[in-house]
């Protein structure tokens, strides 16, 4: 079958690889669409994936075309979105309910072959059946939405909060949509990309700017979310948190990224700094939210690019052109 392969640091190609064979409790999914994510760029840079080469793609959905000998929950023809998370269920973190921090954490498309291919294998337990009205080629959005749902689980937001989001790419826009639905009094978005800010305005925000200095909230925001992973944005955001507020590191930064904190201010103003790592007990809820129309795929997906052009799609994504880019096998 044809698949995208990150062969080595900085090099992605499209080539032929063997067709996948399911284990007893696995299914083979014919991929309808696979989204690109910042994690894919990190893998291309030699981070995250334990070894290369790897078939990337952890945001995907498709149709079941094969099942393992012990699978009874799904049948060929079922359409599914796939949770890429793979846990050991044995380590301390899994046993205490923090599976996303598993000591043996793995993921489809990160540590094992993923969905940037015609076919992909997934445990049946990781597959969520799609209702009839959801288009399979749109359901690659369920996985990033599940990460955003996890982010709001961490925040435990209260009604009437004033929210500031750095970044209006796919994840920033998803955090915006969830903020609106979790009772935020206001939601402001900061980005240096005018086209992406326009999309934020299209979805409905209280204010947009390329600098938080342009927004009228001198006392700060109750919740500040970084959805960029950019050191300058993170540093600025830390200084925008109101007293008793919370800063959420949601964007994925490079390993070497460093910022400075003010310990006395954190103590004196009871500021919380926290993070959100991938998916935890949120995939099924994200699938239900998606089925109920929490996101408009036509707004979120800007480009549908053939799998043959996967390297070019990565370049476009790295350049910040468009919103969610999906490849179509």
N, C-alpha and C positions, 0 to 999 in steps of 0.2 A: 504494500500500500504506500501511498505518498504521504509524507509527513515533513513538518519543519523540524530541524535538528539544530540545537546550539552545539556546535562541534567543539569549540574552544573559546577562550575569552575573546570577545569582540567579533566572533564569526558565527553567523547563522546561515543555514542553507536549507533548500527543499530537496529531498531525496527519497528513494525507495527504502522502506524498512519492512521487516517481516510483519505479517498480519498478527494481531494479538490473539491469544488463546485464553479463555476465561478459566479461572480456578473454580473449585466446587461451589463457592459462595460469591462468585463474581458474574458480571454481565459484560457483554460487548456492546458498546454504544456506537452507532453510526453518527458521527458528529454533524450537527446542523450549523453550528456557529461556535466560535471560540474567541473570547474577548482577550485583548491585550491589557496588561497591567504593569504598574511600576515594578512589581516583582520580576517580571520577565526581563526588564532592563537590568535589574540587579544580577540576575542569573547570567546575562550576557556579559556583565562586568566581572564575573567570577565570584559573586557572592550568593549566599543562600544554598544553591544546589551543592550537595556534597561532592559530586563528581560530574564531569562532562565526558562524553556527549550526553545530552538529554533531549527528549521530545518535550517542549514546554507546553503550556496551556492548562491553567487550573480553573478557568471560567468557561464552562462549556455545557451544552445541552444537546440532546439528540434522540434518536430512536433506538430502542433495544433491538438488536438483530441476532443476538446469541446469548444463551444462559448456561451457567454451570450446572453440574449434575445435581446439586443440592438447592437450587434456586426454585422457590415456589411463589414468591411474592410478585414477580414480574414475568412477562411473556414477550416474545418477539412482537414488535408492533407498538408496544407501550412507549410513550414519549416521556423523557425524564430530564430534569436538571440534576447535576452531579455536584455534591459536596466533596471537594478534593481532600479534605482533612483525613489523615491517617494517624491513629493513636495506638499506643501499646496497651492501654487499659490496665497496666500493672504497676507503673511507677508511682511515686508519692503524689505527683501532681494529678495524674489520672484518678487515683483513688480518692483525692480530696475534691474532685469536681472541676479541676483546672486542666482539662484535657488539652486545651490549646497551648499549654506550657509543657506538654509531655517531654520527658527527658529523651525519648526516642521519636520525637515529632517528625512526621513525614507528610508528604502531600503529593497527590497526582499532579503531574506537570512541574514539580519542583525536585522531588527525589525519585519519582518513578515516571514512566512515560505518560504524557498528558494528552490534551485534546486538540493540539495543533496538528491534526492528522485526520485521515478519513475515518479511522476507527480508534476507539480508546476503551480500555478495560477499567471497570470500577467495581468495588464491593457493592453488592445489592443493598446493603444497609445505608450506603451513601447516596442512593438514588431516590429522588422525590418525583412521583408521577405528576405530570402536568394536566390540568383540566383542559377540556376541548377548546375553550375560547382563547387559550394562550398559544401564540405562535412559537413553535420550537426555536426558530431562528432568533427570537427576541429573548429567550429564557437564559441566555448566557449572562444576562444582567442579574440573575438571582444570586449568584455567588458574591459579587461585590456588594449587593444590597445586604446580604447576610453579615458582611463585615461591618457595614454601617449600623445595622441593628445591634450588633455586639458593642459598638461604640456607645450607643445610647443606653445599653444595659449598664455599662461602666459608669456613665455620667449620672444615672439615676436623677435625671432632670426634674426640677419642680416646675409647677405651672407658673407662668408669668416671668420666666427668666429672659434676660437679654443676652443674645447669642451673637458671637463674632466668629466667622469662619474664614480662614486663610486658604485660598485656592478654590477655583470654580471649575476644576476639571470634573471628571465623572464622580469621584468620591466626595468632593466638596459639594457638588450639586445634590448628591444623595443625602448627605448630612443636612443640607438645607431643607430638602423635602421632609425629612424626619423631624427636624426642629419645628417646622410649621405644624406637624401633626402631634407633637408632644407638648403643645401648649405654650410655646415661646411667645413672649410679649413682643419681641422684635428679633429680626435676624438680619445681620449685616454681613456682607461678603467683600473681602479684599483680594484683588488679583492684579497682576501687571499685564494680563492678556485681555485686551478690549473685547475680542470676540467671545471669550468665555464669560466675561462679565455681562455681556448682552444676553447670554443664555440665562444667567442667574436672574436678570431683570425680567426676562420672559416668564420664568417660573414664579416670580413674585418674591421680592425682598423688601426690607425696610430701607436699605441703603447699599450702594456699591461704590467702591473707590479703589484706586491703585495704591493708596496709603491710608492707614487707619487714622492718620492726622486729619483727614478730610471728613471724617464722620463725627457727628456731634454727640459724643458720650465721654466727656472728660473724666467722669468717675469710673470709667471702665465697664467691662461686661461681666455678667455673672458666669458665663460659660465662653471660653475661647477654645476653638478647635483648630489645630493645624492639620490641613489635609494636603500639604505640599512636601514635607520632608526637607524643606529648604532651610538652611541654618539661619539666614537673615529673617525669614518669616517667623521661624520659631522664636528667635531672640526677641523680635518685636512683639509677638503675641504674648510672651511671658510678662511683658511690662504692661499689658492691656487688661489684665485680670483685675476685676473689682475685689474689694474686701470680701472675704468669705466665698470667693469665687473658685472656679475650677478650670484648669488648663488641661486639655486632652491632646496628647500626642497621638494623632491618628494616621498621619502621613508616614510613609516608610523612608527614613533617612539613610544615607550611606553610612557604613560602619564608622567612618572617620569623622562624621559630623559632630561638632562640639558647640555648646552654647554655655553662657554663664548665668547662674541663678543668684538671687539675693536672699541668702538664708534668713537674715533678720526680717525682711519684708514678709517672707513666707510664714515665719513664726508670728510676727506681730499682727498680720492681717488675716491669718488663718486661711491661707491659700492652699489649695490642693493641686498637685501636679500628678497626673496619672497617664496611663497608656492603654491602648486597646490592640490586642494581637489577634488578627485574623478572625476566625469563626469559633463560637462556642455556644452550643444549644440555640442557634439562631437561624439555621438554614431553613428549617421547615416554616418558621414564622415569616422569613423573608419571602419564601415561595408563596405563602398565602397573601402577604401584602402585595406582592407583584401581581398575583391573579386578581386581586381586588382593585388594581389600577393605581397603586401608590406612585408609580413611575410611568411616564409616557415614553415608550421605546423610540418613537420617532424624534423626540427631543434629545434623548440620551445617546442614541447610536448615530454618530455622524458619518461613519464610513463602514461599508461592507466590502472587504477586499478579498479577492481569491487567494487561497492558500499558496498558490504558486508565487505570490508576491509577498510572502511573509517577511523576508528581510527588509523590503521597502516599507512594509507596514510598521515594522519596528522603528525604522528611521523616522517615519512621519510622527509616530507616537513620541519618540525622544525629542523631536523638534517642537512638541506642544501644539501641533496642528490638528484641529478637530476635538471631539469629545471622546466618547467611547468608540474605539476601533475594534471591529470584529473581523476575523478571517473566516471565510466560508470554504470548506473543502470541496 
